[in-house]
Amino acid sequence: MSPASSPRPERIVLASANRAKAAELAEILGGSGLGVELLPRPGHVPEVLEDAPDFVGNARLKAHALRDATGEWSLADDSGLEVDALDGAPGVVSARYAGESADDAANVALLLERLEAVGAVSPSQRTARFRCVIVLAGPDGEELVAEGVVEGRIIDRRTGDGGFGYDPVFVPNEGDGRTFALMSPAEKHAVSHRGRALRALVDQLA
């Protein structure tokens, strides 16, 4: 449904169960000037099985599940890292690349191991991008979709303690050579996939 035919939400429930991601979403949206009240994911709502083949499908599953459980406008994102030398992997399984219970460190270690295994050593062989798709689902069937992408490369060792996920090994092209994990939140949001997707969503709502 188009923004013109959709009422503007006064409250939005964040569907993410990932605390770091939810905090980042809230931080970016909070500074957007929309004046929308952001609600955390209710603890009683079970996690959603993310079995769609693409980012938009998984974001839609999560947004619709929270919308149905709360009756509120619900916002969900699905995002991941696409590495060219690995044919787009880890992609939609970025958060569980090293297994369902894997943590960020295990996922990053496996990524670096597989890049080395395919002989991707030089920066030109380690091109990658972060992609984020956001779905905002309304109680009357409204839906808005926005996407953001940031191009970059994977370095050969973890650098920096900030951020989460693959941030310590991802250097965006639109930067000064630092990884996302070395940037302040504001610096990261300015060029990140999630920041771009949220700004595109805000433009639709505005």
QUIJORA-V883872 format. One record per helix or strand of 3 or more residues. SS is the DSSP state (A for helix, B for strand). FROM is the first residue (numbers start at 1). TO is the last residue. Records with the same first field share a line. If there is no record, write none. Layout:
BEGIN
SS=FROM-TO ; FROM-TO
END
This chain:
BEGIN
A=3-5 ; 19-30 ; 55-70 ; 84-86 ; 91-96 ; 104-117 ; 123-125 ; 167-169 ; 180-182 ; 185-191 ; 193-205
B=11-14 ; 37-39 ; 73-83 ; 127-137 ; 143-154 ; 170-172
END
